[in-house]
Amino acid sequence: MKSARTIAAGAVTALALAGLSAPAVAKPGNNGNPNNAKKIAKAVTVDAVMDHLEAFQAIADEHGDRAAGNPGYEASAQYVESVLQGAGYETERQYFTFERETVLAESLVQNSPTQRDIDAIVMAYSPNTPEGGITANLAAPSGSALGCDAAAYEGADLTGQIALVSRGECAFSAKALAAAAVGAEAIVVYNNAPGALNGTLGGPGDYVPAAGITQADGQALLADMASGPVSVTLDLQVLVEEVDTFNIFAETAKGRADNVVMAGAHLDGVDGGPGINDNGSGSAALLETAVQLAKVNKLNNQVRFAWWGAEEHGLLGSWHYIEDLYANDPAALEDIATYLNFDMVASPNHIIGVYDADQSTYEAPVDVPEGSIETEAVFTDWFDSIGQPWVDTPFSGRSDYQPFITVGIPASGLFTGADGSKTAEEVALFGGTEGIMYDPNYHTPADDIDNINVEALDIMSDAIAVATLSLAQDTSAVNGERSAGKSGKPHPQGPVTGHDHEEAAA
């Protein structure tokens, strides 16, 4: 296990690096006691959350992005720590290493019957093509255009060719494995809706090189293929290197340390973009919730806030946290009553989505821990009480709640949409545009503060604050624990991360 390093950067250094003025942060106990849903929803203002987003945008402008392992992530972390310390919290970092992929080349060139460059995005965990790329003819499945298994190619031999398939129905990894099984040299997946396709194979595997293109480019290639062979050159080169990064934790001084409510958001963005909706929005809303929760005079259950690192590289920060506790402090896992996740809560073409733990709309592809339905109800009950429409979003394990539910910890969370397409029914509920992505800027340099949906951010920020406070006072519906604010078994090793953590000095 990697040893932690001492952090000597405090609020002044953080703000100087970010080129920002110190945020106006109230000390605990000042400006009221927002100890019920109405008060804390009022206390967590969208203006304050936007102030945090403006800080993240300024950091991205200065450093180029806020990706894990890059200077913009360090500056983002220092900003979060400075705000938390100003609100009276002690902050801690938990270090870990990961393998970072840096894209050196991702190009698709059509050679015949016409010549043109096509925007292509290499999929995470894709193998590299040979240097200079692969030049080959395209081949589409003759059965199902989705190419989910070898049968979709109806026995065809694609040796020396590149498969061209549609997104949909199955994971990109399944498409890549199916293409490899019929001999394809590589695979190109075109989107099934307008917009870029930025996919992942989910992890290392016996895949062929894989890239994503837009729906329009895929359809144009198919049209050319109907008239004869289409030659392309696909060049995908990714550098893999080991990088250090970290999670950030802060927790309330009040409440039971053996019945902890956790709330988290990933702080990192993708390489090359500001990452303001994904996931500055969740990070900023969580940060302002922490600031306002510090003013509550009495909490029955301790709240632990987490800003995860390297989510964009495979949920690595949250997995490191859970694996560290499992190995070094398994009792601490039992003390987590439930986990709340906030990843993308201000999408331009938004929905108001709640993870569908009760599977009333979507069958979950993962095991749903007991207590998750009751955690979901905290959000939906709040929305119902204020007349706010909401919809289910799949309880898929796609974000940082995955490691928590894997070890049986209840979870829920909020989501305003990413790369899916908005339906007519959702337009009727929330406005916006049917048939385009919830966030057309998802994982692109255009994910900036100008594309934040402030209305959605306001709704979700209030819900984050209300749910966090509600569970801080009572988790009995989730796990049967009725709390009076006193811990039954405090942990002598400290409450945050079993072993590898360091306090950030002020």
Secondary structure, 3 states (H helix, E strand, C coil): CCCCCCECCCHHHHHHHHCCCCCCCCCCCCCCCCCCHHHHHHHCCHHHHHHHHHHHHHHHHHHCCCECCCHHHHHHHHHHHHHHHHCCCCEEEEEEEEEEEEEEEEEEEECCCCCEEEECEECECCCCCCCCCEEEEEECCCCCCCCCCHHHHCCCCCCCEEEEEECCCCCHHHHHHHHHHCCCCEEEEECCCCCCCCCECCCCCCCCCEEEECHHHHHHHHHHHCCCCCEEEEEEEEEEEEEEEEEEEEECCCCEEEEEEEEEEECCECCCCCCHHHHHHHHHHHHHHHHHHCCCCCCCEEEEEEEECCHHHCCHHHHHHHHHHHHHCHHHHHCEEEEEEECCCCCCCCCCEEECCCCCCCCCCCCCCCCHHHHHHHHHHHHHHCCCCCEEECCCCCCCCHHHHHCCCCEEEEECCCCCECCHHHHHHHCCCCCCECCCCCCCCCCCHHHCCHHHHHHHHHHHHHHHHHHHHCCHHHHCCCCCCCCCCCCCCCCCCCCCCEEECC
